[in-house]
Amino acid sequence: MKNNAKKVVVGRSEIIAGGARATKASAKLEGRVVPEGYERPAAVAEYIKKNTRTKR
């Protein structure tokens, strides 16, 4: 069988958007749906910002 897979360059924004979709779908399956328009409290946003890696 011949492998005819194409190589595609995927941008950072597409990777982030795909991860967000996957996370949202996973949460929905587990019954953890976040209401539309929900904004995190400032303390939580700061905590996440502080503990998130910017580069790998």
N, C-alpha and C positions, 0 to 999 in steps of 0.2 A: 504494500500500500504506500502511495506517495504522499508525503506531507507537503501541502501547499499553503501552509499558514503564512499570512502576511504579517510583517513587522510594522507596528504602528507606534508612533511617539505619542505618549499620553502626558498631558500637562499636569502640573501640581493641582490646579483648581478642579480638574476632572477627577483626580484621585480623591481629593477631599470631599467632593460632592458624592462620589460613589460610596465612600465610607459613611457619610451622613445618611444616605438612603438605606444602606445595610443596617445601620444602627437603629434607624426609625422602624424598619420592618421587623427587626429582632424584638424590639420593645413591644411592638403591636402584638406579635405572637405570644409574648409573655404577659400581656395585659398591663403593660406599663406605658400607656399612651400619655404623652405630654400635651396639654391643651394648646390649640393654635393661638399664637400671640403671646405665649408665656415668656417672661423675661426673668433671667436668673437674678437673685439678689446680688448687690454689689460685692458683698463679702465672698460669695461663692465664685463669682466671676474672677475676682482677684486671686483667690486660692488656685483656681484652675490655671490662670495665667502664670502664676508663680511655679506651679508644679508640672507644666507642660514643656516637653523638649521642643526646641525650635529647629534643631538640625540633628540629623542622625549620622 
